[in-house]
């Protein structure tokens, strides 16, 4: 690959990475909202809100572990499904309010530390300051919408809910049928009332009371947005039910953000391809195809970043760790997704042999550092420029640019340090080789000395033994013979072999050189 082509590929890769940073920045507001919405379902499952400290008497997980009497299985399951429905309703209502930027919230009245079970309300609607706005009672009763309305209208125990002006939440699959049955019953009562006015005035008050009650009941009925099947499914499969609700929210986040991604990606592509078209580098049909592809890729990237980022944000926001919960308030959840995508691109290049191990690590470090910086600046940008998307984009691109510049300086410094380190290692290696050589020389020398000493010591010992024996016997010739053994072994010249030769040598004029 030519150097120019390699540079072009590197520039394009950097442009795409910067574009992903911008897309991550645009997702800041959506990820925060949808991530907080997803967190509500995690609270419903576990029964614990680590952010506020609130604890339900039972989360979906605990309800699913409730005992079942084999002789009364259907009734037990239906009752427990009703409890599960209360949690699902709270989570879905709050998630929707968060997504729609509604400051009111729904809270379960049956929570740990709240005292005895509330006989009138299963849920409270509270404002942003925690003040109670209204109370609600959930009723998943009857085997059909008609029976559900009949029980609500006729059971004496239910009159207290109407007297307390409670909203009565019913299964979503019953709601339309309950309202229809209410209209039918009200229409019949109105006919009876008109008839009584003409023929039986004594019944007017009773009919009027019943008519007023039914009308009030109809006005009190509220769709829980939880069906009977969903409630039972949540009781039997709490984890899967929770995952499905979170997936729906993540999908919404992805779709909402994809349009912004398409706008950004399309705009960048139009500018880039228009310039290329003017320069004559591409044809007009090629430019059109490129714009469509780039727009689609940007939309898809935005979908993935926001959808996955929302899930990560929800998990972090309900973490037991206060540090993790604090980080969840930044745009780091979305940045983690983008970083994973960018890391995947780098690893692919490494595996295919386009870059070596060192370059792979450098790219991973650069992209990771830059994306984290981009996330933090995106959060700051959104605060300083409180316009959805705009603040996030400005902050993200500024953070990426600053971080990229700082990272390059750092990498250059590290490279210099690495070269110095490599030079030190080279010298150490050479020294090590010299030390090994010296050790080998020493070993050979020791072997020679030991061999020399072993050979000579035996001769010396023999010579000294003879000399010592000769002294004991006053044998001068024997002493001279022993001494000559040492002389010969040390390479010296023997001057005399006995006392007679020694005496002759002493009387001669010959000089003895030691």
Buried (B, 14 or more C-beta within 10 A) or exposed (E): EEEEEEEEEEEEBEEBBBBBBBBBBBBBBBBBBBBBBBBBBBBBBBBBBBBEEBBBBBBBBBBBEBEEEEEEEEEBBBBBBBBBBBBBBBBBBBBBBBBEEEEBBBBBBBBEEBEEEBEBBBBBBBEEEEEEEBBBBBBBBBEEBBBBBBBBBEEEEBBEBBEEEBBBBBBBBBBEBBBEBBEEBBEEBBEBBEEBEEEEEEBEEEBEEBBEBBBEBBEBBBBBBBBBEBBBBBBBBBEEBBBBBBBBBBBBBBBBBBEBBBBBBBBBBBEBBEEBBEEEEBEEEEBBEBBEEBBBBBBBBBBBBBBBBBBBBBBBBBBEEEEBBEBBBBBBBBBBBBBBBBBEBBBEBBEEEBBEEEEBEBBBBBBBBBBBBBBBBBBBBBEEBEEBBBBBBBBBBBBBBBBBEEBEEEBEEEEEEEEEEEEEEEEEEEEEEEEEEEEEEEEEEEEEEEEEEEEEEEBBEBBBEBBEEBEEEEBBBBBBBBBBBBEEBEEEEEEBEBEEBBEEEEEEEEEEEE
